[in-house]
Amino acid sequence: MVIGASFDSVNEQKKFADEQSFPYMLISDPTKSIGAAYGAVRQDGERFAEYGLPRRVSYLISPDGKIAKVYAVESDGLDLDGHAAAVLDDIRRLA
């Protein structure tokens, strides 16, 4: 299962999902509470923090509910395509 979360409102997410034919479930987190719990909130002084943008982070969660791997685009030096490829490679390897 793939679930995305962002700091956008439900309406903003719906517009994005409709425009991009986004096939995954999205969680709206405008209070940034989920983002804070998962380390996605940028701290003052970090790149893009002044815009309120989250870090691009993915978590591979094992069937027992534990985080098996963390993928952080900026710190791992991945672009978005590389990010997705790394996650998919690990899913295949761990399946």
Sequence and secondary structure as in RCSB ss.txt:
>XXXX:A:sequence
MVIGASFDSVNEQKKFADEQSFPYMLISDPTKSIGAAYGAVRQDGERFAEYGLPRRVSYLISPDGKIAKVYAVES
DGLDLDGHAAAVLDDIRRLA
>XXXX:A:secstr
  EEEESS HHHHHHHHHHHT  SEEEE TT HHHHHTT S  TTSTTGGGT    EEEEE TTS EEEEEEHHH
HT  HHHHHHHHHHHHHHH 
